[in-house]
Amino acid sequence: MKKLTYVTQFFAALLLLMQFSSCDDLPAPEPVSEDNARPADVVNYGSPVMKDGVYINKPASSSNFRYAAAVIANADGSMDMWLSAPGAGYGEAEKWDTLNTAASQSAMGPLTAKTGDGAIKATMEEDFFSWGAHCPNWSSQTFTSFAFSLYEWNTDYATTLKGEPIATHDFIGYGDGVWLDLTTRNSGYFEKTGNIKFPAGTYLLYMKSIEGTAGWWGIGAKKGVTYWMNGKEQTDKGQRNRVQYSAPSDFSYTDQISWRTAGVTDIHATWSVDSLDLAPAEFGNDRTCAKEPSVVKIGEYYYMAYTGSYNQEDMTKDNSVFAARTKTLGDKSWEKWNGTGWGGETPEAVVKYDIAKRDTSKFYGAGEPSLVIKDNQVYLYYTYSDVSGIYTTRLAVAATADENWPAGLADKGVMLDPAAEGMANTSGASVKFIDELNRFHAVQAVNRGQNNSYIVVWESVDGQTGWTQIATLSDNVRPCVDYPRYVSDDQGHVTAGMNHLLVYNSGSKLNTAKLWICDFEFAK
């Protein structure tokens, strides 16, 4: 065993502390006061010893953050990197179509309450989100209601109305001169089918007065669109209506995952610009964030595990672990695990936080995943907490032979318990297999994002038992360290033939922290 110690307080450093208010401003990795001192290095056989490094991302503002880097060193010497990146809003650029001519409009109605009706037949050439009409209520009426139903067209008007509508919504007490749009959301269509849009095809939008004086603004009939009022086909005008092809959203997500590539495995590699690669699904259980990725390759597919959450009110809590796969990188082709297979609009967690505790206990849940492939098994490590302040690293394993391996994950219990060792505020443990040492390593930050932060290293021969802390590292480690992760191959292995690199964040806040990559060597 080799134990390295050094003096952690001296007068010049104390002066530096007076000049800088946070570790984002500190000029060097050394601690600068007794209060902010990091523990002396403890380095055993096989511990990583940090060497030179460089920053590869310096956010100019909080909207440019990148953190929790997952880096693969490829057999051809290139590298791929995935990072947590700023989120965005759901929905598409607005795309509407008015199914009328530009002729002047005039009111059609009022309809007789409970009996008056009207309808529109049109063929949609692409999937659409909503279809609606512009409706007055002759504002002398205080309460007017309209029932809308969407039918798939079948032979003729009468036959179509004998069928079952695929979507319905009652607009109760609507105001004067408003658009009433039947959507996949307000009609229950999405909840029933899981589809965000109605598929392209020929449809009948049927509208029946429930009470009051419902009706439409009338306008010229568009070629190929047919209109009815009180059962009679119209010849000169039709209801003013519109179809919306884009799917808007009511809220945004905080994080998504970006991808970069570099031509060499070296700290001085030139990285490509970010390409946004995987985002949350608006109607999925990961809808508020997709972050903290880990990536491996099995056969033709790259598999990503990442942290996601459904809880919009408190996006840092109630997390679960999700998975996705793709054959090609950089083209947003990831298929997410849906509970039984891959793909679709509604991803399901592969490690699910107890839904019953959502919105009540508000604990962290499950997240910060780390993937390793070893002996034909998928090792999925992840942070778990359902007790305030206690964060453990757990493990689940599955056979790589099953392409639907998330369905076969078997819980192996707690692997690491930093709190039991007196460690506080730890980042998720990143686990890799070290080929030249023939053992698993886990690295994580302690006192993450603080001046007195440092890195600890754990090891296990089989990855499931006997986890032991072998190193405490702060020498030549940047201040305010967070999310330390080894660069590995596409199996989650650090091989003897590759440059040994480690990447981590340095900063007191994730949205301004810098991304650091450095060389290291294993102590002999």
C-alpha positions as MATLAB code, in Angstrom:
seq = 'MKKLTYVTQFFAALLLLMQFSSCDDLPAPEPVSEDNARPADVVNYGSPVMKDGVYINKPASSSNFRYAAAVIANADGSMDMWLSAPGAGYGEAEKWDTLNTAASQSAMGPLTAKTGDGAIKATMEEDFFSWGAHCPNWSSQTFTSFAFSLYEWNTDYATTLKGEPIATHDFIGYGDGVWLDLTTRNSGYFEKTGNIKFPAGTYLLYMKSIEGTAGWWGIGAKKGVTYWMNGKEQTDKGQRNRVQYSAPSDFSYTDQISWRTAGVTDIHATWSVDSLDLAPAEFGNDRTCAKEPSVVKIGEYYYMAYTGSYNQEDMTKDNSVFAARTKTLGDKSWEKWNGTGWGGETPEAVVKYDIAKRDTSKFYGAGEPSLVIKDNQVYLYYTYSDVSGIYTTRLAVAATADENWPAGLADKGVMLDPAAEGMANTSGASVKFIDELNRFHAVQAVNRGQNNSYIVVWESVDGQTGWTQIATLSDNVRPCVDYPRYVSDDQGHVTAGMNHLLVYNSGSKLNTAKLWICDFEFAK';
ca = [
       0.000    0.000    0.000;
       1.171    3.505   -0.766;
      -0.386    6.362    1.203;
       0.088    9.925   -0.015;
      -0.497   12.848    2.354;
       0.063   16.539    1.993;
      -0.421   19.752    3.976;
      -3.827   21.242    3.264;
      -3.526   24.705    4.706;
      -1.054   27.461    4.145;
      -1.082   31.242    4.302;
      -1.049   32.030    0.576;
      -3.963   29.718   -0.033;
      -5.904   31.408    2.730;
      -5.459   34.707    0.923;
      -6.802   33.090   -2.221;
      -9.898   31.992   -0.361;
     -10.628   35.594    0.540;
     -10.559   36.534   -3.135;
     -12.920   33.870   -4.477;
     -16.518   33.363   -3.421;
     -17.116   29.886   -4.829;
     -15.237   26.943   -6.239;
     -16.262   27.989   -9.763;
     -13.655   30.733   -9.362;
     -10.855   28.762   -7.738;
      -7.705   28.798   -9.879;
      -6.255   25.410   -8.922;
      -7.330   21.975   -7.686;
      -5.701   22.278   -4.286;
      -7.829   22.995   -1.179;
      -7.499   26.583    0.032;
      -8.400   26.534    3.713;
      -8.840   24.186    6.636;
     -12.625   24.413    6.305;
     -12.428   23.421    2.643;
      -9.623   20.892    2.988;
     -10.000   17.555    1.308;
      -8.755   14.362    2.900;
      -5.248   13.156    2.208;
      -4.892   10.873   -0.794;
      -5.056    7.164   -0.086;
      -3.772    5.152   -3.029;
      -3.626    1.347   -3.079;
      -2.600   -1.062   -5.811;
      -4.872   -0.491   -8.800;
      -6.035    2.979   -7.734;
      -6.205    5.585  -10.511;
      -3.622    8.350  -10.147;
      -4.647   11.561  -11.901;
      -2.380   13.275  -14.416;
      -2.786   16.214  -16.799;
      -6.168   17.266  -18.139;
      -8.084   19.923  -20.077;
     -11.575   21.425  -20.102;
     -13.731   20.238  -22.986;
     -16.829   22.255  -22.139;
     -17.028   25.683  -20.503;
     -20.663   26.824  -20.478;
     -21.039   30.477  -21.337;
     -24.408   30.529  -19.569;
     -26.756   28.249  -17.673;
     -28.405   27.308  -20.973;
     -25.184   25.664  -22.215;
     -24.536   23.134  -19.457;
     -23.256   19.629  -20.170;
     -22.761   17.089  -17.380;
     -22.562   13.389  -16.503;
     -20.535   12.456  -19.574;
     -20.569    8.858  -20.797;
     -17.599    8.267  -23.121;
     -16.827    5.209  -25.267;
     -13.389    4.662  -26.797;
     -13.919    2.729  -30.034;
     -11.675    0.051  -31.544;
     -10.699    2.431  -34.389;
      -9.357    5.001  -31.914;
     -12.339    7.368  -32.113;
     -14.587    8.338  -29.195;
     -18.307    8.867  -28.711;
     -19.682   10.957  -25.855;
     -23.196   11.395  -24.452;
     -24.044   14.200  -22.025;
     -26.975   15.634  -20.126;
     -27.930   18.840  -21.946;
     -30.551   21.600  -21.513;
     -34.137   20.615  -22.229;
     -36.740   22.273  -24.403;
     -40.486   22.455  -24.979;
     -42.607   19.661  -26.330;
     -44.585   19.974  -29.502;
     -43.896   20.757  -33.111;
     -43.865   23.955  -35.120;
     -47.508   24.887  -35.672;
     -48.976   23.444  -38.828;
     -52.617   24.180  -39.622;
     -54.899   23.795  -42.620;
     -58.206   25.621  -43.107;
     -60.641   23.364  -44.956;
     -62.572   26.234  -46.565;
     -62.182   28.732  -49.384;
     -61.399   32.370  -48.708;
     -64.991   33.487  -49.253;
     -66.581   35.881  -46.742;
     -68.123   34.302  -43.666;
     -71.566   34.521  -42.111;
     -73.198   32.730  -39.202;
     -74.838   29.335  -39.723;
     -77.479   28.589  -37.096;
     -78.463   28.854  -34.357;
     -79.232   25.174  -34.182;
     -82.178   23.764  -32.318;
     -81.051   22.602  -28.888;
     -80.652   18.812  -28.568;
     -81.667   18.125  -32.178;
     -79.728   20.422  -34.485;
     -76.541   18.984  -35.954;
     -73.940   19.341  -38.647;
     -70.996   17.449  -40.058;
     -67.879   17.742  -42.229;
     -66.270   15.020  -44.350;
     -62.616   15.411  -45.328;
     -59.597   13.314  -46.227;
     -56.454   14.041  -44.208;
     -53.298   13.232  -46.145;
     -51.182   13.020  -42.979;
     -51.605   12.254  -39.296;
     -53.301   15.072  -37.406;
     -53.687   16.231  -33.810;
     -57.014   18.074  -33.873;
     -59.988   19.095  -36.002;
     -62.431   21.785  -35.036;
     -64.910   24.494  -36.032;
     -65.319   28.221  -35.348;
     -68.499   28.543  -33.294;
     -70.636   31.466  -32.075;
     -73.243   31.065  -29.368;
     -75.318   34.161  -30.099;
     -74.078   35.708  -26.895;
     -77.516   36.591  -25.562;
     -77.507   32.965  -24.423;
     -75.677   32.433  -21.154;
     -75.024   28.728  -21.555;
     -74.408   26.878  -24.819;
     -72.923   23.412  -25.315;
     -71.832   21.389  -28.352;
     -70.966   17.668  -28.647;
     -68.268   16.742  -31.200;
     -67.590   13.196  -32.443;
     -65.034   11.887  -34.929;
     -65.937    8.906  -37.143;
     -63.918    6.988  -39.674;
     -65.792    7.385  -42.970;
     -67.769    4.300  -44.029;
     -69.597    4.222  -47.397;
     -71.998    7.160  -46.862;
     -73.214    9.685  -44.292;
     -75.927    7.520  -42.703;
     -73.791    4.387  -42.542;
     -70.919    6.292  -40.969;
     -73.114    7.638  -38.166;
     -74.311    4.120  -37.352;
     -70.768    3.203  -36.382;
     -68.865    3.983  -33.180;
     -66.954    7.273  -33.046;
     -63.228    6.944  -32.382;
     -63.156   10.184  -30.352;
     -65.719   12.423  -28.621;
     -65.765   15.592  -26.533;
     -68.520   17.807  -25.151;
     -67.789   21.545  -25.131;
     -69.896   22.660  -22.173;
     -70.750   26.337  -21.746;
     -68.404   27.631  -24.452;
     -68.001   31.341  -25.144;
     -69.085   33.333  -28.174;
     -66.992   33.116  -31.344;
     -64.406   30.551  -30.246;
     -62.658   27.647  -31.929;
     -63.840   24.292  -30.610;
     -61.140   21.743  -31.479;
     -61.544   17.994  -30.931;
     -58.040   16.711  -30.097;
     -56.401   13.402  -29.245;
     -56.078   14.749  -25.698;
     -59.506   16.134  -24.819;
     -61.269   13.227  -26.523;
     -59.535   10.457  -24.581;
     -58.131    9.042  -27.837;
     -54.540    9.157  -26.625;
     -55.342    7.461  -23.307;
     -57.188    4.723  -25.188;
     -54.709    4.101  -28.010;
     -51.381    5.611  -26.920;
     -51.249    7.598  -30.194;
     -50.534   11.327  -30.046;
     -52.228   11.880  -33.425;
     -55.152   10.524  -35.414;
     -53.883    8.565  -38.425;
     -54.269    9.922  -41.949;
     -57.516    8.900  -43.660;
     -61.069    9.978  -44.471;
     -63.200   11.116  -41.527;
     -66.527   12.659  -40.568;
     -66.538   15.335  -37.856;
     -70.072   15.265  -36.428;
     -71.300   18.135  -34.221;
     -74.584   18.095  -32.299;
     -76.168   20.873  -30.239;
     -76.693   19.884  -26.606;
     -78.239   23.054  -25.185;
     -78.458   26.738  -25.924;
     -77.878   28.174  -29.393;
     -74.907   26.389  -30.899;
     -73.794   26.892  -34.475;
     -70.901   27.802  -36.780;
     -69.481   30.559  -38.797;
     -70.188   29.578  -42.374;
     -67.675   30.074  -45.187;
     -67.040   28.824  -48.708;
     -66.820   25.073  -49.286;
     -63.391   23.748  -50.202;
     -63.052   21.286  -53.079;
     -63.070   17.710  -51.837;
     -64.670   18.640  -48.494;
     -68.377   17.928  -47.914;
     -70.634   19.650  -45.375;
     -74.002   18.791  -43.802;
     -76.414   20.814  -41.652;
     -79.426   19.224  -39.976;
     -78.889   16.150  -42.140;
     -78.863   18.074  -45.418;
     -75.770   18.337  -47.596;
     -74.715   21.952  -48.187;
     -73.953   23.261  -51.662;
     -72.885   26.886  -51.281;
     -71.004   27.084  -47.988;
     -69.774   24.985  -45.101;
     -68.783   25.300  -41.479;
     -65.584   27.254  -40.974;
     -63.164   24.584  -39.758;
     -59.478   23.829  -39.349;
     -57.203   20.825  -38.894;
     -54.005   20.914  -36.845;
     -51.241   18.514  -37.874;
     -48.734   19.555  -35.202;
     -48.949   18.329  -31.611;
     -48.413   21.202  -29.128;
     -47.547   20.847  -25.460;
     -48.442   22.329  -22.121;
     -45.015   22.042  -20.498;
     -41.289   21.633  -21.087;
     -38.629   19.151  -20.006;
     -35.472   20.053  -18.106;
     -32.842   17.762  -19.653;
     -32.193   15.810  -22.829;
     -29.166   13.849  -24.022;
     -26.677   15.144  -26.575;
     -23.989   13.275  -28.532;
     -20.481   14.212  -29.709;
     -17.712   12.341  -31.480;
     -13.917   12.708  -31.712;
     -11.378   11.141  -34.047;
      -8.807   10.049  -31.442;
      -8.751    8.752  -27.866;
      -6.815   11.602  -26.317;
      -7.511   14.452  -23.887;
      -6.643   16.935  -26.665;
      -9.099   15.419  -29.154;
     -11.239   17.810  -31.174;
     -14.889   17.087  -30.468;
     -17.747   17.588  -32.898;
     -20.520   20.029  -32.102;
     -23.366   18.686  -30.008;
     -26.160   16.789  -31.692;
     -29.308   16.434  -29.598;
     -29.785   12.685  -29.588;
     -32.497   11.550  -27.159;
     -35.313   13.530  -25.526;
     -38.082   12.622  -23.075;
     -41.428   11.429  -24.441;
     -44.231   13.902  -23.856;
     -46.708   11.233  -22.783;
     -44.183    8.787  -21.339;
     -43.046    8.197  -17.775;
     -39.773   10.009  -18.595;
     -41.587   13.164  -19.667;
     -39.802   15.696  -17.421;
     -36.172   14.730  -18.111;
     -33.730   12.382  -19.840;
     -30.259   12.675  -18.278;
     -27.181   10.911  -16.847;
     -26.677    8.407  -19.705;
     -24.612    5.227  -19.805;
     -24.048    3.356  -23.090;
     -22.834   -0.121  -24.077;
     -23.109   -2.254  -27.220;
     -24.612   -5.733  -27.529;
     -24.481   -7.262  -31.004;
     -25.743   -4.717  -33.550;
     -27.322   -2.432  -30.973;
     -26.082    0.325  -28.708;
     -28.054    0.340  -25.458;
     -28.460    3.439  -23.309;
     -29.675    3.573  -19.720;
     -30.671    7.008  -18.416;
     -32.519    8.780  -15.614;
     -36.065    9.998  -16.253;
     -38.986   11.260  -14.211;
     -42.732   11.744  -14.575;
     -43.112   14.198  -11.715;
     -43.404   17.695  -13.160;
     -43.863   19.470   -9.836;
     -40.495   18.395   -8.438;
     -38.280   17.299  -11.302;
     -35.326   16.316   -9.114;
     -37.320   13.641   -7.246;
     -39.175   10.415   -7.955;
     -36.775    9.282  -10.675;
     -36.698    5.935  -12.481;
     -34.205    4.271  -14.847;
     -35.132    3.991  -18.525;
     -33.458    2.296  -21.496;
     -33.262    2.785  -25.263;
     -31.414    1.194  -28.174;
     -30.218    2.076  -31.686;
     -28.080    0.581  -34.446;
     -26.722    3.914  -35.665;
     -25.407    6.909  -33.736;
     -26.182   10.574  -34.186;
     -29.504   10.263  -36.027;
     -31.996   10.310  -33.107;
     -33.032    6.741  -33.908;
     -33.205    5.501  -30.319;
     -36.070    3.093  -29.591;
     -37.153    3.219  -25.962;
     -38.148    0.254  -23.838;
     -41.963    0.220  -23.637;
     -42.463   -2.513  -21.048;
     -42.598   -5.451  -23.476;
     -40.299   -4.422  -26.332;
     -38.593   -1.506  -28.031;
     -40.240    1.524  -29.631;
     -43.432    3.549  -29.413;
     -44.485    6.800  -27.786;
     -44.885    5.609  -24.189;
     -41.613    4.374  -22.620;
     -41.680    2.412  -19.384;
     -38.972    2.307  -16.740;
     -36.620   -0.666  -16.513;
     -36.049    0.100  -12.823;
     -39.148    1.804  -11.474;
     -39.403    3.928   -8.393;
     -42.442    3.030   -6.305;
     -45.247    4.976   -7.999;
     -47.267    4.912   -4.787;
     -44.681    7.238   -3.251;
     -44.904    9.860   -5.975;
     -46.156   13.288   -4.886;
     -46.040   12.233   -1.240;
     -42.592   11.088   -0.117;
     -40.705   12.988   -2.849;
     -37.501   10.982   -2.483;
     -34.872   10.666   -5.189;
     -36.018    7.280   -6.497;
     -33.779    5.376   -8.956;
     -31.309    6.943  -11.396;
     -27.695    7.691  -12.361;
     -27.339    4.317  -14.151;
     -24.097    2.600  -15.111;
     -23.911   -0.309  -17.604;
     -21.273   -3.045  -17.915;
     -21.278   -6.183  -20.105;
     -19.449   -9.130  -18.511;
     -19.741  -12.922  -18.918;
     -22.835  -12.585  -21.151;
     -24.615  -10.545  -18.508;
     -25.865   -6.952  -18.449;
     -24.851   -5.320  -15.169;
     -27.074   -2.302  -14.460;
     -25.905   -0.293  -11.439;
     -27.995    2.652  -10.258;
     -28.470    5.072   -7.367;
     -31.508    4.424   -5.186;
     -33.062    6.376   -2.324;
     -36.453    6.193   -0.655;
     -35.160    7.474    2.685;
     -34.170   11.110    2.987;
     -30.395   11.583    2.732;
     -29.548    7.890    2.192;
     -28.282    7.108   -1.325;
     -27.119    3.578   -2.103;
     -25.868    1.929   -5.296;
     -27.936   -1.095   -6.281;
     -27.470   -3.707   -9.020;
     -29.771   -5.571  -11.398;
     -28.524   -8.139  -13.945;
     -29.943   -9.816  -17.062;
     -28.735  -12.110  -19.854;
     -27.391  -10.423  -22.995;
     -28.799  -13.268  -25.136;
     -32.307  -11.851  -24.678;
     -32.779   -8.691  -26.739;
     -35.600   -7.801  -24.344;
     -33.224   -8.028  -21.392;
     -34.935   -5.241  -19.378;
     -37.844   -7.640  -18.824;
     -35.466  -10.159  -17.266;
     -33.564   -7.875  -14.889;
     -32.992   -9.552  -11.535;
     -32.426   -7.406   -8.452;
     -29.146   -8.150   -6.674;
     -29.608   -5.630   -3.882;
     -27.335   -2.940   -2.433;
     -23.715   -2.854   -3.602;
     -22.442    0.401   -2.074;
     -23.633    2.371    0.950;
     -21.507    5.542    1.204;
     -23.517    6.930    4.126;
     -22.549    3.913    6.190;
     -18.910    4.904    5.593;
     -19.538    8.479    6.749;
     -19.701    9.970    3.245;
     -22.252   12.651    2.424;
     -23.658   14.200   -0.749;
     -22.256   11.589   -3.139;
     -22.740   11.420   -6.892;
     -23.961    8.241   -8.500;
     -21.278    5.571   -8.709;
     -19.968    4.945  -12.237;
     -18.961    1.289  -12.565;
     -16.581   -0.227  -15.144;
     -14.631   -3.477  -15.439;
     -10.847   -2.984  -15.427;
      -9.368   -5.690  -17.667;
      -5.746   -5.366  -16.544;
      -6.783   -5.627  -12.876;
      -9.473   -8.262  -13.497;
     -11.960   -6.525  -11.216;
     -14.773   -4.004  -11.187;
     -14.205   -0.385  -10.188;
     -16.784    2.164   -9.013;
     -15.874    5.859   -8.839;
     -17.975    8.591   -7.266;
     -17.664   12.115   -5.917;
     -18.077   12.897   -2.207;
     -19.249   16.375   -1.112;
     -20.134   16.828   -4.765;
     -20.007   20.369   -6.080;
     -18.344   21.713   -2.922;
     -14.859   23.070   -2.228;
     -14.004   20.035   -0.109;
     -15.147   17.491   -2.707;
     -13.032   14.482   -3.644;
     -13.251   11.142   -5.468;
     -13.501    7.702   -3.908;
     -12.809    4.419   -5.685;
     -14.345    1.047   -4.796;
     -13.482   -2.373   -6.180;
     -15.017   -5.846   -6.380;
     -13.760   -9.034   -8.031;
     -17.159  -10.179   -9.301;
     -19.072   -6.873   -9.273;
     -21.659   -8.243   -6.849;
     -19.892   -8.983   -3.588;
     -17.001   -7.744   -1.480;
     -17.067   -4.109   -2.569;
     -14.188   -2.342   -0.780;
     -13.008    1.256   -0.849;
      -9.428    1.338   -2.196;
      -8.741    5.026   -2.841;
      -9.471    8.584   -1.758;
      -8.384   11.031   -4.460;
      -8.028   14.793   -4.381;
      -4.437   15.341   -5.523;
      -4.587   16.914   -8.988;
      -8.401   16.742   -8.935;
     -10.262   19.921   -9.828;
     -12.352   21.517   -7.036;
     -16.102   20.951   -6.812;
     -15.855   17.598   -8.567;
     -19.021   15.795   -9.664;
     -19.941   12.792  -11.845;
     -16.462   11.221  -12.267;
     -16.546    8.503  -14.946;
     -13.944    6.308  -16.613;
     -13.717    6.325  -20.416;
     -14.324    2.697  -21.439;
     -14.859    0.557  -24.518;
     -18.340   -0.308  -25.756;
     -18.608   -3.153  -23.228;
     -17.980   -0.902  -20.242;
     -14.401   -2.175  -19.900;
     -11.197   -0.197  -19.389;
      -8.644   -2.124  -21.432;
      -4.861   -2.202  -21.094;
      -4.359   -1.104  -24.698;
      -6.390    2.114  -24.553;
      -5.387    5.520  -23.240;
      -6.648    5.720  -19.661;
      -8.938    8.740  -19.395;
     -11.384   10.001  -16.773;
     -13.981   12.754  -17.220;
     -15.873   14.734  -14.577;
     -17.583   18.048  -13.902;
     -16.013   20.850  -11.880;
     -18.303   23.525  -10.466;
     -20.717   24.314   -7.661;
     -23.756   24.318   -9.976;
     -24.539   21.825  -12.724;
     -25.755   24.530  -15.096;
     -22.401   26.351  -14.977;
     -19.958   23.524  -14.185;
     -17.053   22.895  -16.567;
     -16.358   19.478  -18.056;
     -12.823   18.163  -17.410;
     -11.038   15.205  -19.012;
      -7.673   13.910  -17.803;
      -5.164   11.103  -18.191;
      -4.542    8.712  -15.336;
      -2.567    5.568  -14.617;
      -3.271    2.673  -12.293;
      -0.976    2.521   -9.278;
       1.317   -0.531   -9.271;
];
